[in-house]
Amino acid sequence: MIAYAISDPSTLDFHNLSNSLYSISQKADMIVYRDKQSSNYNTNAIKFLERARELSFNKILIHGNVALAFELKADGVHLTSTQFGEIINAKSRGLFVVISTHTLDEAIKAESMGADMVTISPIFHSPNKGEPLGLLKLQDVCNLVKIPVIALGGIISQEQIDKCKKVGASGFASIRYFAN
């Protein structure tokens, strides 16, 4: 089961970045640098990648910026659900591509366009993310999409992870699970 950490300003302390990332690496296989607030995103991405590369992550991604991910030699990019047009660009640069999806149709589209993996969300209640899709919708996506499907949204416990695995998810992604 893939354990995918989504970083957030609430989970990373750039004054003690090595310790923050080390703590996350004890539970996560993959990590993405995501910060929708910082005016220092590019500078922080460099620091993030330097420190994360010292740890045991299988993949280290940059959120939403194909050019930056390529320039900094990240393993890949995590695209938002409004960035389907960037899948081909990212793949042409040799990047591993994860894209956020919220419906079965989006997941199928992402697969057909060459994405390596999709997140589907929100599975469980997550603050400000709308009505949860639930486990049955997750199962539908897992049954009809051949690339890895990563459950996202409101995952904070091992019990939820186990439920996602039981319905066929290849992994899970979370901010709060890795912050604990």
Secondary structure, DSSP 8 states (H G I E B T S, - for coil): -EEEEE--TTT--GGGHHHHHHHHHTT-SEEEE--SS-TTHHHHHHHHHHHHTTTT-SEEEEES-HHHHHHTT-SEEEE-TT-GGGHHHHHHTT-EEEEEESSHHHHHHHHHHT-SEEEE--SS--TTS-S---HHHHHHHHHH--S-EEEESS--SHHHHHHHHHTT-SEEEESHHHH-
